[in-house]
Every structure is written in structure tokens, then in C-alpha cells.
Amino acid sequence: TQSDVAVGDDIAYTITFPIPSYSRNYVAPQFYVTDLLTDGLQLDEDSIKVEVEGEELDSDKYAIYSKASVKAVTADDDNVDFTDFKHAKDIAETTQQGFVVQFLSDYLYDVIGAPTATITFTATVTATDAQEFAQQVNQMDSSARLVYSKDPSFVPDAYWAYDQDGNRVANDAFEPNAP
């Protein structure tokens, strides 16, 4: 909503969306938001906040993956390589800043109705070349993408194991609630 920005200014962003509920017949419901910022913006990953119906969501209900930290931030501080998260690869392979907020399966099973979620964050304008800044100033933006499960029997590829012949087999370590 800011109309004028300069190098060093912080820009506040808000993403608002409904969270779907999933019944237990979904094997591993997937629901996450991916956001990719324009070049010339530096994400302040500490500023990322997730709220549902105006209340901050408990950190054990979601995971944040960011290019800057190259780890998942969860309640128990597990480290997960950002590039292993399939839908974060488009961020990892660019010069742009970005993040993924993944809502965990156990939380999605407990959602009632379609509560409104809000992700807020800030990014700092970093473009230092005057010509580059002039070209980008009207495009200091982020492009959020929402991804969600539509098939109850869908299981992400990362949850499968492969035998010595390359055939896909059930993975004993399958944990639907794992980030």
C-alpha cells in the first residue's frame, strides 16, 4: 500500500487466504503458501508471522522454509535442507528471496470451516544502482502461490521409498505430519 519507497525502506506485505479442512481419509494433506519476492528486495525472515482469525498460530502447526536460512523453522528447531522441499526449488534456484509456509497435516485435520489466515512479513529495498532501482521501483512486489491437496489418496514423492530395481514401494518412515 506504500506509494513511494527508497533504498533502505522496509515494505510490509500481507497475504490473506482461507485454510481448508481435511478429513482423515486424506493420507497426507498438503497446504502451503510459496512467496517469491522481486529482485531488489531482501526478505526479513524474522518478520514472517502466521495468524489464523487474528490470533498467532502455534509454531507446531506449521513450518517456514526460507532461502536465507536454508532450514525449516519448527517448534523443535529441526533443520531441513530448503532445497529438499519440492515446491521451494523455484525459489532456491533463483537470485530472488522467498519463503514457503507449510501447514502440517495434523493441524489441517483439526481445522473447522475455512478460517482466514494471514501471513505478514517485511522486505527491505536493496537495489543500489540508480537505473536498476528506477526500473524496479514500480515492481517491488511479491508473488504468492497457494498449493493444496485435491486428491485424498495423494502421497508426495518424498514419502515413497524405492527398491534396488527402482520400483516405488511404501516407505516405513512415512510420517504424514512431517514437514
Sequence and secondary structure as in RCSB ss.txt:
>XXXX:A:sequence
TQSDVAVGDDIAYTITFPIPSYSRNYVAPQFYVTDLLTDGLQLDEDSIKVEVEGEELDSDKYAIYSKASVKAVTA
DDDNVDFTDFKHAKDIAETTQQGFVVQFLSDYLYDVIGAPTATITFTATVTATDAQEFAQQVNQMDSSARLVYSK
DPSFVPDAYWAYDQDGNRVANDAFEPNAP
>XXXX:A:secstr
  S   TT EEEEEEEEE     TT SS  EEEEEEE TTEEEEEEEEEEEETTEE  GGGEEEEETTTTEEE T
T     GGGSGGGHHHHTSSS EEEEEE HHHHHH  S  EEEEEEEEEE   SHHHHHHHGGG  EEEEEEE  
 TT   GGGEEE TTS EEE TT  TT  
